[in-house]
Amino acid sequence: METLSIGQVARRAGVGVETVRFYEREGLLEAPPRRASGYRQYSEEVVKRIRFIQRAKLLGFSLKEILELLTLRVDRQTSCEQVKERTAAKLAEVEQKIAELQHMRQALLQVAAFCEEEGPKSRCPLLDALGHDSETVET
């Protein structure tokens, strides 16, 4: 079995060396064995695990959630239903964020519609709305 240095792992996984160290500190990667010189020795499996982490991050999973997924991945008792439940929960969270962003977008469009291209900033509806205690801008 080929052993890899931390730099080789980072390059193959497409991350920085500090990311590998961070994932170790966060418990996403096991502490690797060390050579007599003190250098870490990694297997190709670590590269695969980091790629898994990166893909899960792209899907919006937090590091804590990714650790749970990694645990489920190696647990022989895990069912697909358990993974599906976590995915459904993440999807609901993403849909909630999308709804909030759509509300923010609508509020910004509403304020932008009142803005005149020219004129003093003292008559800017956005600045006025942000400067008042009442909810002029509704989300």
C-alpha positions, 0 to 999 in steps of 0.5 A, a space after each residue: 500500500 502506497 503512503 502519501 505525504 500531507 502535500 500529496 493528499 492535499 493535491 490529489 484531493 484538491 484542497 490545501 494542506 491546512 484543510 487536511 489538518 483542519 479536518 483532522 482537528 475536527 475529527 473528520 479524518 483520523 490522525 494518521 500514523 507517523 514515520 520515524 521522522 515525524 511526517 504523517 503517512 496517509 493512505 489513498 482512502 484519506 483522499 477519497 474521504 476528503 473528496 466525500 467531505 468536499 462534495 457534502 459541503 457543496 450540498 450544504 451539509 455542515 461539518 457536524 452533519 458530514 461527520 454524521 454522514 461519515 459515521 453512517 457510511 462506515 456503520 454496517 447497521 445503517 440503512 438507506 432510510 437513515 441517510 434519506 431522512 438526513 437528506 430530506 432534512 437538509 433539503 427542507 433547510 435549503 428550501 427554507 433558505 430559498 424562501 427567505 432569499 426570495 423574500 429578501 429579493 422581493 423587498 429589494 426589488 420593491 425599494 429599488 423601484 422607488 429609487 430615482 436614478 438622480 437626486 440627492 441621497 437624502 431622498 433615497 428610499 432605500 437609505 430612508 427605509 434602512 434609517 427608520 425604526 419602523 418596518 418600511 422595507 417588508 420581507 
